[in-house]
Amino acid sequence: VPQVLSDVFNAPVFTIDTANSACLGSAFRAIHGLVAERNMSLADVVKSAPEPRLAVTPTPGAEEV
């Protein structure tokens, strides 16, 4: 699945070694929405998140398909 996403969007896919990481991402976005009035950036909100690692890169030529 990550390779398909990478090929479809022609972008690298990064992952983190955390269970339910999609839920974690949603939680960070929700926190960002709550603190937006304080001009806190998303980068400030996620600075405590686990470090992502590169999982896959787009297959060369996939964007032409």
PDB file of N, H, CA, C and O in Angstrom:
ATOM      1  N   VAL A   1       0.811  -1.203   0.000  1.00  0.00           N
ATOM      2  CA  VAL A   1       0.000   0.000   0.000  1.00  0.00           C
ATOM      3  C   VAL A   1       0.856   1.270   0.000  1.00  0.00           C
ATOM      4  O   VAL A   1       0.549   2.196  -0.751  1.00  0.00           O
ATOM      5  N   PRO A   2       1.912   1.350   0.808  1.00  0.00           N
ATOM      6  CA  PRO A   2       2.718   2.579   0.762  1.00  0.00           C
ATOM      7  C   PRO A   2       3.309   2.848  -0.628  1.00  0.00           C
ATOM      8  O   PRO A   2       3.393   4.001  -1.052  1.00  0.00           O
ATOM      9  N   GLN A   3       3.715   1.794  -1.334  1.00  0.00           N
ATOM     10  H   GLN A   3       3.646   0.857  -0.990  1.00  0.00           H
ATOM     11  CA  GLN A   3       4.287   2.002  -2.668  1.00  0.00           C
ATOM     12  C   GLN A   3       3.226   2.546  -3.621  1.00  0.00           C
ATOM     13  O   GLN A   3       3.524   3.406  -4.450  1.00  0.00           O
ATOM     14  N   VAL A   4       2.006   2.060  -3.513  1.00  0.00           N
ATOM     15  H   VAL A   4       1.764   1.362  -2.839  1.00  0.00           H
ATOM     16  CA  VAL A   4       0.922   2.555  -4.365  1.00  0.00           C
ATOM     17  C   VAL A   4       0.680   4.038  -4.091  1.00  0.00           C
ATOM     18  O   VAL A   4       0.545   4.828  -5.026  1.00  0.00           O
ATOM     19  N   LEU A   5       0.625   4.416  -2.826  1.00  0.00           N
ATOM     20  H   LEU A   5       0.735   3.775  -2.067  1.00  0.00           H
ATOM     21  CA  LEU A   5       0.440   5.827  -2.474  1.00  0.00           C
ATOM     22  C   LEU A   5       1.571   6.681  -3.035  1.00  0.00           C
ATOM     23  O   LEU A   5       1.336   7.761  -3.577  1.00  0.00           O
ATOM     24  N   SER A   6       2.784   6.193  -2.901  1.00  0.00           N
ATOM     25  H   SER A   6       2.975   5.316  -2.461  1.00  0.00           H
ATOM     26  CA  SER A   6       3.943   6.923  -3.395  1.00  0.00           C
ATOM     27  C   SER A   6       3.868   7.113  -4.903  1.00  0.00           C
ATOM     28  O   SER A   6       4.145   8.197  -5.417  1.00  0.00           O
ATOM     29  N   ASP A   7       3.490   6.048  -5.610  1.00  0.00           N
ATOM     30  H   ASP A   7       3.265   5.167  -5.193  1.00  0.00           H
ATOM     31  CA  ASP A   7       3.406   6.127  -7.070  1.00  0.00           C
ATOM     32  C   ASP A   7       2.255   7.025  -7.526  1.00  0.00           C
ATOM     33  O   ASP A   7       2.418   7.808  -8.461  1.00  0.00           O
ATOM     34  N   VAL A   8       1.101   6.920  -6.880  1.00  0.00           N
ATOM     35  H   VAL A   8       0.969   6.283  -6.120  1.00  0.00           H
ATOM     36  CA  VAL A   8      -0.067   7.701  -7.281  1.00  0.00           C
ATOM     37  C   VAL A   8       0.174   9.190  -7.064  1.00  0.00           C
ATOM     38  O   VAL A   8      -0.147  10.008  -7.926  1.00  0.00           O
ATOM     39  N   PHE A   9       0.740   9.540  -5.910  1.00  0.00           N
ATOM     40  H   PHE A   9       1.000   8.875  -5.210  1.00  0.00           H
ATOM     41  CA  PHE A   9       0.950  10.953  -5.592  1.00  0.00           C
ATOM     42  C   PHE A   9       2.339  11.449  -5.986  1.00  0.00           C
ATOM     43  O   PHE A   9       2.657  12.622  -5.794  1.00  0.00           O
ATOM     44  N   ASN A  10       3.174  10.552  -6.541  1.00  0.00           N
ATOM     45  H   ASN A  10       2.916   9.598  -6.697  1.00  0.00           H
ATOM     46  CA  ASN A  10       4.536  10.882  -6.967  1.00  0.00           C
ATOM     47  C   ASN A  10       5.297  11.599  -5.850  1.00  0.00           C
ATOM     48  O   ASN A  10       5.897  12.654  -6.052  1.00  0.00           O
ATOM     49  N   ALA A  11       5.247  10.986  -4.671  1.00  0.00           N
ATOM     50  H   ALA A  11       4.759  10.128  -4.507  1.00  0.00           H
ATOM     51  CA  ALA A  11       5.883  11.577  -3.490  1.00  0.00           C
ATOM     52  C   ALA A  11       6.415  10.462  -2.588  1.00  0.00           C
ATOM     53  O   ALA A  11       5.860   9.364  -2.566  1.00  0.00           O
ATOM     54  N   PRO A  12       7.485  10.740  -1.849  1.00  0.00           N
ATOM     55  CA  PRO A  12       7.974   9.732  -0.903  1.00  0.00           C
ATOM     56  C   PRO A  12       6.970   9.538   0.229  1.00  0.00           C
ATOM     57  O   PRO A  12       6.203  10.443   0.558  1.00  0.00           O
ATOM     58  N   VAL A  13       6.987   8.353   0.813  1.00  0.00           N
ATOM     59  H   VAL A  13       7.610   7.618   0.546  1.00  0.00           H
ATOM     60  CA  VAL A  13       6.109   8.044   1.941  1.00  0.00           C
ATOM     61  C   VAL A  13       6.994   7.777   3.154  1.00  0.00           C
ATOM     62  O   VAL A  13       7.937   6.988   3.100  1.00  0.00           O
ATOM     63  N   PHE A  14       6.663   8.457   4.249  1.00  0.00           N
ATOM     64  H   PHE A  14       5.897   9.099   4.293  1.00  0.00           H
ATOM     65  CA  PHE A  14       7.385   8.292   5.503  1.00  0.00           C
ATOM     66  C   PHE A  14       6.471   7.606   6.513  1.00  0.00           C
ATOM     67  O   PHE A  14       5.254   7.787   6.482  1.00  0.00           O
ATOM     68  N   THR A  15       7.059   6.826   7.397  1.00  0.00           N
ATOM     69  H   THR A  15       8.047   6.678   7.421  1.00  0.00           H
ATOM     70  CA  THR A  15       6.291   6.158   8.445  1.00  0.00           C
ATOM     71  C   THR A  15       6.957   6.402   9.792  1.00  0.00           C
ATOM     72  O   THR A  15       8.105   6.840   9.866  1.00  0.00           O
ATOM     73  N   ILE A  16       6.215   6.110  10.849  1.00  0.00           N
ATOM     74  H   ILE A  16       5.282   5.754  10.789  1.00  0.00           H
ATOM     75  CA  ILE A  16       6.779   6.155  12.195  1.00  0.00           C
ATOM     76  C   ILE A  16       6.482   4.825  12.870  1.00  0.00           C
ATOM     77  O   ILE A  16       5.484   4.177  12.554  1.00  0.00           O
ATOM     78  N   ASP A  17       7.329   4.422  13.783  1.00  0.00           N
ATOM     79  H   ASP A  17       8.139   4.949  14.039  1.00  0.00           H
ATOM     80  CA  ASP A  17       7.160   3.162  14.499  1.00  0.00           C
ATOM     81  C   ASP A  17       6.273   3.360  15.715  1.00  0.00           C
ATOM     82  O   ASP A  17       6.717   3.246  16.858  1.00  0.00           O
ATOM     83  N   THR A  18       5.008   3.660  15.444  1.00  0.00           N
ATOM     84  H   THR A  18       4.647   3.753  14.516  1.00  0.00           H
ATOM     85  CA  THR A  18       4.020   3.876  16.492  1.00  0.00           C
ATOM     86  C   THR A  18       2.721   3.217  16.066  1.00  0.00           C
ATOM     87  O   THR A  18       2.266   3.401  14.937  1.00  0.00           O
ATOM     88  N   ALA A  19       2.130   2.455  16.959  1.00  0.00           N
ATOM     89  H   ALA A  19       2.500   2.306  17.876  1.00  0.00           H
ATOM     90  CA  ALA A  19       0.845   1.844  16.654  1.00  0.00           C
ATOM     91  C   ALA A  19      -0.205   2.934  16.461  1.00  0.00           C
ATOM     92  O   ALA A  19      -0.177   3.963  17.135  1.00  0.00           O
ATOM     93  N   ASN A  20      -1.122   2.699  15.542  1.00  0.00           N
ATOM     94  H   ASN A  20      -1.145   1.862  14.994  1.00  0.00           H
ATOM     95  CA  ASN A  20      -2.213   3.637  15.268  1.00  0.00           C
ATOM     96  C   ASN A  20      -1.700   5.031  14.914  1.00  0.00           C
ATOM     97  O   ASN A  20      -2.239   6.034  15.382  1.00  0.00           O
ATOM     98  N   SER A  21      -0.666   5.088  14.095  1.00  0.00           N
ATOM     99  H   SER A  21      -0.228   4.273  13.715  1.00  0.00           H
ATOM    100  CA  SER A  21      -0.053   6.376  13.772  1.00  0.00           C
ATOM    101  C   SER A  21      -0.996   7.301  13.007  1.00  0.00           C
ATOM    102  O   SER A  21      -0.852   8.520  13.097  1.00  0.00           O
ATOM    103  N   ALA A  22      -1.950   6.761  12.262  1.00  0.00           N
ATOM    104  H   ALA A  22      -2.067   5.770  12.189  1.00  0.00           H
ATOM    105  CA  ALA A  22      -2.923   7.631  11.583  1.00  0.00           C
ATOM    106  C   ALA A  22      -3.762   8.363  12.619  1.00  0.00           C
ATOM    107  O   ALA A  22      -4.075   9.542  12.452  1.00  0.00           O
ATOM    108  N   CYS A  23      -4.124   7.670  13.679  1.00  0.00           N
ATOM    109  H   CYS A  23      -3.871   6.712  13.814  1.00  0.00           H
ATOM    110  CA  CYS A  23      -4.881   8.320  14.765  1.00  0.00           C
ATOM    111  C   CYS A  23      -4.019   9.375  15.441  1.00  0.00           C
ATOM    112  O   CYS A  23      -4.516  10.435  15.824  1.00  0.00           O
ATOM    113  N   LEU A  24      -2.746   9.094  15.588  1.00  0.00           N
ATOM    114  H   LEU A  24      -2.343   8.234  15.278  1.00  0.00           H
ATOM    115  CA  LEU A  24      -1.840  10.056  16.190  1.00  0.00           C
ATOM    116  C   LEU A  24      -1.767  11.326  15.344  1.00  0.00           C
ATOM    117  O   LEU A  24      -1.792  12.436  15.876  1.00  0.00           O
ATOM    118  N   GLY A  25      -1.678  11.157  14.040  1.00  0.00           N
ATOM    119  H   GLY A  25      -1.659  10.256  13.608  1.00  0.00           H
ATOM    120  CA  GLY A  25      -1.656  12.310  13.141  1.00  0.00           C
ATOM    121  C   GLY A  25      -2.925  13.132  13.244  1.00  0.00           C
ATOM    122  O   GLY A  25      -2.879  14.362  13.248  1.00  0.00           O
ATOM    123  N   SER A  26      -4.045  12.459  13.326  1.00  0.00           N
ATOM    124  H   SER A  26      -4.082  11.460  13.322  1.00  0.00           H
ATOM    125  CA  SER A  26      -5.324  13.158  13.487  1.00  0.00           C
ATOM    126  C   SER A  26      -5.367  13.929  14.800  1.00  0.00           C
ATOM    127  O   SER A  26      -5.883  15.045  14.860  1.00  0.00           O
ATOM    128  N   ALA A  27      -4.825  13.328  15.845  1.00  0.00           N
ATOM    129  H   ALA A  27      -4.406  12.421  15.797  1.00  0.00           H
ATOM    130  CA  ALA A  27      -4.801  14.001  17.144  1.00  0.00           C
ATOM    131  C   ALA A  27      -3.930  15.258  17.096  1.00  0.00           C
ATOM    132  O   ALA A  27      -4.294  16.287  17.664  1.00  0.00           O
ATOM    133  N   PHE A  28      -2.789  15.177  16.426  1.00  0.00           N
ATOM    134  H   PHE A  28      -2.493  14.340  15.965  1.00  0.00           H
ATOM    135  CA  PHE A  28      -1.931  16.352  16.294  1.00  0.00           C
ATOM    136  C   PHE A  28      -2.648  17.463  15.520  1.00  0.00           C
ATOM    137  O   PHE A  28      -2.536  18.637  15.875  1.00  0.00           O
ATOM    138  N   ARG A  29      -3.386  17.093  14.461  1.00  0.00           N
ATOM    139  H   ARG A  29      -3.477  16.140  14.173  1.00  0.00           H
ATOM    140  CA  ARG A  29      -4.127  18.108  13.699  1.00  0.00           C
ATOM    141  C   ARG A  29      -5.214  18.750  14.567  1.00  0.00           C
ATOM    142  O   ARG A  29      -5.458  19.953  14.481  1.00  0.00           O
ATOM    143  N   ALA A  30      -5.860  17.937  15.398  1.00  0.00           N
ATOM    144  H   ALA A  30      -5.662  16.959  15.468  1.00  0.00           H
ATOM    145  CA  ALA A  30      -6.899  18.473  16.281  1.00  0.00           C
ATOM    146  C   ALA A  30      -6.295  19.442  17.295  1.00  0.00           C
ATOM    147  O   ALA A  30      -6.855  20.507  17.555  1.00  0.00           O
ATOM    148  N   ILE A  31      -5.159  19.070  17.861  1.00  0.00           N
ATOM    149  H   ILE A  31      -4.704  18.205  17.650  1.00  0.00           H
ATOM    150  CA  ILE A  31      -4.482  19.970  18.811  1.00  0.00           C
ATOM    151  C   ILE A  31      -4.097  21.266  18.112  1.00  0.00           C
ATOM    152  O   ILE A  31      -4.254  22.350  18.673  1.00  0.00           O
ATOM    153  N   HIS A  32      -3.597  21.154  16.894  1.00  0.00           N
ATOM    154  H   HIS A  32      -3.470  20.274  16.438  1.00  0.00           H
ATOM    155  CA  HIS A  32      -3.210  22.333  16.132  1.00  0.00           C
ATOM    156  C   HIS A  32      -4.416  23.252  15.936  1.00  0.00           C
ATOM    157  O   HIS A  32      -4.294  24.472  16.043  1.00  0.00           O
ATOM    158  N   GLY A  33      -5.574  22.669  15.651  1.00  0.00           N
ATOM    159  H   GLY A  33      -5.673  21.677  15.564  1.00  0.00           H
ATOM    160  CA  GLY A  33      -6.785  23.471  15.500  1.00  0.00           C
ATOM    161  C   GLY A  33      -7.161  24.187  16.788  1.00  0.00           C
ATOM    162  O   GLY A  33      -7.626  25.326  16.759  1.00  0.00           O
ATOM    163  N   LEU A  34      -6.959  23.521  17.915  1.00  0.00           N
ATOM    164  H   LEU A  34      -6.581  22.596  17.939  1.00  0.00           H
ATOM    165  CA  LEU A  34      -7.297  24.130  19.200  1.00  0.00           C
ATOM    166  C   LEU A  34      -6.367  25.289  19.568  1.00  0.00           C
ATOM    167  O   LEU A  34      -6.797  26.255  20.198  1.00  0.00           O
ATOM    168  N   VAL A  35      -5.106  25.195  19.178  1.00  0.00           N
ATOM    169  H   VAL A  35      -4.757  24.411  18.666  1.00  0.00           H
ATOM    170  CA  VAL A  35      -4.141  26.230  19.559  1.00  0.00           C
ATOM    171  C   VAL A  35      -3.882  27.241  18.442  1.00  0.00           C
ATOM    172  O   VAL A  35      -3.003  28.093  18.570  1.00  0.00           O
ATOM    173  N   ALA A  36      -4.637  27.152  17.358  1.00  0.00           N
ATOM    174  H   ALA A  36      -5.351  26.459  17.254  1.00  0.00           H
ATOM    175  CA  ALA A  36      -4.421  28.045  16.215  1.00  0.00           C
ATOM    176  C   ALA A  36      -4.583  29.513  16.598  1.00  0.00           C
ATOM    177  O   ALA A  36      -3.906  30.377  16.041  1.00  0.00           O
ATOM    178  N   GLU A  37      -5.456  29.794  17.526  1.00  0.00           N
ATOM    179  H   GLU A  37      -6.006  29.092  17.979  1.00  0.00           H
ATOM    180  CA  GLU A  37      -5.668  31.189  17.926  1.00  0.00           C
ATOM    181  C   GLU A  37      -4.456  31.770  18.640  1.00  0.00           C
ATOM    182  O   GLU A  37      -4.345  32.987  18.783  1.00  0.00           O
ATOM    183  N   ARG A  38      -3.545  30.907  19.090  1.00  0.00           N
ATOM    184  H   ARG A  38      -3.635  29.918  18.974  1.00  0.00           H
ATOM    185  CA  ARG A  38      -2.313  31.375  19.742  1.00  0.00           C
ATOM    186  C   ARG A  38      -1.160  31.484  18.744  1.00  0.00           C
ATOM    187  O   ARG A  38      -0.009  31.681  19.133  1.00  0.00           O
ATOM    188  N   ASN A  39      -1.482  31.354  17.451  1.00  0.00           N
ATOM    189  H   ASN A  39      -2.417  31.194  17.135  1.00  0.00           H
ATOM    190  CA  ASN A  39      -0.482  31.403  16.376  1.00  0.00           C
ATOM    191  C   ASN A  39       0.606  30.355  16.537  1.00  0.00           C
ATOM    192  O   ASN A  39       1.762  30.605  16.195  1.00  0.00           O
ATOM    193  N   MET A  40       0.250  29.184  17.053  1.00  0.00           N
ATOM    194  H   MET A  40      -0.689  28.981  17.331  1.00  0.00           H
ATOM    195  CA  MET A  40       1.214  28.087  17.172  1.00  0.00           C
ATOM    196  C   MET A  40       1.210  27.308  15.853  1.00  0.00           C
ATOM    197  O   MET A  40       0.150  26.931  15.354  1.00  0.00           O
ATOM    198  N   SER A  41       2.379  27.075  15.304  1.00  0.00           N
ATOM    199  H   SER A  41       3.240  27.381  15.710  1.00  0.00           H
ATOM    200  CA  SER A  41       2.472  26.366  14.033  1.00  0.00           C
ATOM    201  C   SER A  41       2.299  24.865  14.242  1.00  0.00           C
ATOM    202  O   SER A  41       2.466  24.355  15.350  1.00  0.00           O
ATOM    203  N   LEU A  42       1.965  24.173  13.167  1.00  0.00           N
ATOM    204  H   LEU A  42       1.830  24.587  12.267  1.00  0.00           H
ATOM    205  CA  LEU A  42       1.854  22.712  13.230  1.00  0.00           C
ATOM    206  C   LEU A  42       3.213  22.102  13.590  1.00  0.00           C
ATOM    207  O   LEU A  42       3.270  21.097  14.298  1.00  0.00           O
ATOM    208  N   ALA A  43       4.296  22.701  13.110  1.00  0.00           N
ATOM    209  H   ALA A  43       4.249  23.518  12.535  1.00  0.00           H
ATOM    210  CA  ALA A  43       5.638  22.208  13.437  1.00  0.00           C
ATOM    211  C   ALA A  43       5.883  22.247  14.943  1.00  0.00           C
ATOM    212  O   ALA A  43       6.499  21.334  15.494  1.00  0.00           O
ATOM    213  N   ASP A  44       5.408  23.291  15.608  1.00  0.00           N
ATOM    214  H   ASP A  44       4.907  24.033  15.160  1.00  0.00           H
ATOM    215  CA  ASP A  44       5.554  23.373  17.060  1.00  0.00           C
ATOM    216  C   ASP A  44       4.726  22.299  17.765  1.00  0.00           C
ATOM    217  O   ASP A  44       5.148  21.743  18.779  1.00  0.00           O
ATOM    218  N   VAL A  45       3.555  22.016  17.220  1.00  0.00           N
ATOM    219  H   VAL A  45       3.212  22.467  16.396  1.00  0.00           H
ATOM    220  CA  VAL A  45       2.668  21.016  17.832  1.00  0.00           C
ATOM    221  C   VAL A  45       3.278  19.615  17.730  1.00  0.00           C
ATOM    222  O   VAL A  45       3.198  18.839  18.682  1.00  0.00           O
ATOM    223  N   VAL A  46       3.885  19.286  16.591  1.00  0.00           N
ATOM    224  H   VAL A  46       3.950  19.917  15.817  1.00  0.00           H
ATOM    225  CA  VAL A  46       4.364  17.909  16.373  1.00  0.00           C
ATOM    226  C   VAL A  46       5.833  17.702  16.740  1.00  0.00           C
ATOM    227  O   VAL A  46       6.383  16.634  16.474  1.00  0.00           O
ATOM    228  N   LYS A  47       6.472  18.689  17.339  1.00  0.00           N
ATOM    229  H   LYS A  47       6.026  19.557  17.556  1.00  0.00           H
ATOM    230  CA  LYS A  47       7.902  18.518  17.634  1.00  0.00           C
ATOM    231  C   LYS A  47       8.167  17.392  18.631  1.00  0.00           C
ATOM    232  O   LYS A  47       9.302  16.930  18.739  1.00  0.00           O
ATOM    233  N   SER A  48       7.155  16.946  19.355  1.00  0.00           N
ATOM    234  H   SER A  48       6.232  17.322  19.267  1.00  0.00           H
ATOM    235  CA  SER A  48       7.339  15.822  20.276  1.00  0.00           C
ATOM    236  C   SER A  48       6.983  14.481  19.640  1.00  0.00           C
ATOM    237  O   SER A  48       7.057  13.446  20.303  1.00  0.00           O
ATOM    238  N   ALA A  49       6.597  14.487  18.362  1.00  0.00           N
ATOM    239  H   ALA A  49       6.537  15.327  17.824  1.00  0.00           H
ATOM    240  CA  ALA A  49       6.220  13.257  17.660  1.00  0.00           C
ATOM    241  C   ALA A  49       7.456  12.393  17.384  1.00  0.00           C
ATOM    242  O   ALA A  49       8.575  12.903  17.322  1.00  0.00           O
ATOM    243  N   PRO A  50       7.247  11.095  17.221  1.00  0.00           N
ATOM    244  CA  PRO A  50       8.372  10.213  16.855  1.00  0.00           C
ATOM    245  C   PRO A  50       8.973  10.628  15.515  1.00  0.00           C
ATOM    246  O   PRO A  50       8.274  11.161  14.654  1.00  0.00           O
ATOM    247  N   GLU A  51      10.241  10.387  15.347  1.00  0.00           N
ATOM    248  H   GLU A  51      10.809   9.954  16.046  1.00  0.00           H
ATOM    249  CA  GLU A  51      10.951  10.743  14.111  1.00  0.00           C
ATOM    250  C   GLU A  51      10.496   9.826  12.969  1.00  0.00           C
ATOM    251  O   GLU A  51      10.539   8.604  13.112  1.00  0.00           O
ATOM    252  N   PRO A  52      10.057  10.402  11.828  1.00  0.00           N
ATOM    253  CA  PRO A  52       9.634   9.560  10.700  1.00  0.00           C
ATOM    254  C   PRO A  52      10.834   8.973   9.972  1.00  0.00           C
ATOM    255  O   PRO A  52      11.938   9.515  10.023  1.00  0.00           O
ATOM    256  N   ARG A  53      10.594   7.843   9.288  1.00  0.00           N
ATOM    257  H   ARG A  53       9.698   7.403   9.247  1.00  0.00           H
ATOM    258  CA  ARG A  53      11.643   7.245   8.454  1.00  0.00           C
ATOM    259  C   ARG A  53      11.079   7.043   7.058  1.00  0.00           C
ATOM    260  O   ARG A  53       9.887   6.785   6.889  1.00  0.00           O
ATOM    261  N   LEU A  54      11.935   7.162   6.070  1.00  0.00           N
ATOM    262  H   LEU A  54      12.903   7.371   6.206  1.00  0.00           H
ATOM    263  CA  LEU A  54      11.523   6.986   4.679  1.00  0.00           C
ATOM    264  C   LEU A  54      11.158   5.528   4.459  1.00  0.00           C
ATOM    265  O   LEU A  54      11.969   4.639   4.716  1.00  0.00           O
ATOM    266  N   ALA A  55       9.936   5.275   3.981  1.00  0.00           N
ATOM    267  H   ALA A  55       9.277   5.998   3.772  1.00  0.00           H
ATOM    268  CA  ALA A  55       9.480   3.906   3.731  1.00  0.00           C
ATOM    269  C   ALA A  55       9.664   3.536   2.260  1.00  0.00           C
ATOM    270  O   ALA A  55      10.245   2.499   1.944  1.00  0.00           O
ATOM    271  N   VAL A  56       9.167   4.388   1.366  1.00  0.00           N
ATOM    272  H   VAL A  56       8.694   5.231   1.623  1.00  0.00           H
ATOM    273  CA  VAL A  56       9.277   4.119  -0.079  1.00  0.00           C
ATOM    274  C   VAL A  56       9.373   5.434  -0.842  1.00  0.00           C
ATOM    275  O   VAL A  56       8.977   6.493  -0.354  1.00  0.00           O
ATOM    276  N   THR A  57       9.907   5.333  -2.041  1.00  0.00           N
ATOM    277  H   THR A  57      10.229   4.473  -2.437  1.00  0.00           H
ATOM    278  CA  THR A  57       9.955   6.475  -2.958  1.00  0.00           C
ATOM    279  C   THR A  57       9.193   6.084  -4.231  1.00  0.00           C
ATOM    280  O   THR A  57       9.009   4.897  -4.497  1.00  0.00           O
ATOM    281  N   PRO A  58       8.755   7.061  -5.008  1.00  0.00           N
ATOM    282  CA  PRO A  58       7.993   6.741  -6.218  1.00  0.00           C
ATOM    283  C   PRO A  58       8.815   5.895  -7.199  1.00  0.00           C
ATOM    284  O   PRO A  58      10.024   6.072  -7.344  1.00  0.00           O
ATOM    285  N   THR A  59       8.125   4.987  -7.854  1.00  0.00           N
ATOM    286  H   THR A  59       7.142   4.844  -7.736  1.00  0.00           H
ATOM    287  CA  THR A  59       8.745   4.186  -8.896  1.00  0.00           C
ATOM    288  C   THR A  59       9.006   5.096 -10.087  1.00  0.00           C
ATOM    289  O   THR A  59       8.095   5.794 -10.531  1.00  0.00           O
ATOM    290  N   PRO A  60      10.239   5.107 -10.622  1.00  0.00           N
ATOM    291  CA  PRO A  60      10.520   5.968 -11.772  1.00  0.00           C
ATOM    292  C   PRO A  60       9.553   5.682 -12.933  1.00  0.00           C
ATOM    293  O   PRO A  60       9.358   4.528 -13.315  1.00  0.00           O
ATOM    294  N   GLY A  61       8.963   6.725 -13.477  1.00  0.00           N
ATOM    295  H   GLY A  61       9.122   7.662 -13.167  1.00  0.00           H
ATOM    296  CA  GLY A  61       8.036   6.595 -14.587  1.00  0.00           C
ATOM    297  C   GLY A  61       6.596   6.347 -14.192  1.00  0.00           C
ATOM    298  O   GLY A  61       5.723   6.321 -15.059  1.00  0.00           O
ATOM    299  N   ALA A  62       6.318   6.163 -12.911  1.00  0.00           N
ATOM    300  H   ALA A  62       7.027   6.184 -12.206  1.00  0.00           H
ATOM    301  CA  ALA A  62       4.949   5.862 -12.461  1.00  0.00           C
ATOM    302  C   ALA A  62       3.986   7.002 -12.758  1.00  0.00           C
ATOM    303  O   ALA A  62       2.800   6.763 -12.987  1.00  0.00           O
ATOM    304  N   GLU A  63       4.474   8.235 -12.759  1.00  0.00           N
ATOM    305  H   GLU A  63       5.437   8.429 -12.573  1.00  0.00           H
ATOM    306  CA  GLU A  63       3.598   9.385 -12.997  1.00  0.00           C
ATOM    307  C   GLU A  63       3.055   9.394 -14.427  1.00  0.00           C
ATOM    308  O   GLU A  63       2.066  10.071 -14.708  1.00  0.00           O
ATOM    309  N   GLU A  64       3.698   8.644 -15.336  1.00  0.00           N
ATOM    310  H   GLU A  64       4.502   8.095 -15.108  1.00  0.00           H
ATOM    311  CA  GLU A  64       3.269   8.612 -16.719  1.00  0.00           C
ATOM    312  C   GLU A  64       2.134   7.618 -16.962  1.00  0.00           C
ATOM    313  O   GLU A  64       1.498   7.646 -18.015  1.00  0.00           O
ATOM    314  N   VAL A  65       1.883   6.751 -16.001  1.00  0.00           N
ATOM    315  H   VAL A  65       2.400   6.729 -15.145  1.00  0.00           H
ATOM    316  CA  VAL A  65       0.865   5.693 -16.190  1.00  0.00           C
ATOM    317  C   VAL A  65      -0.514   6.204 -16.053  1.00  0.00           C
ATOM    318  O   VAL A  65      -1.471   5.442 -16.184  1.00  0.00           O
TER     319      VAL A  65
END
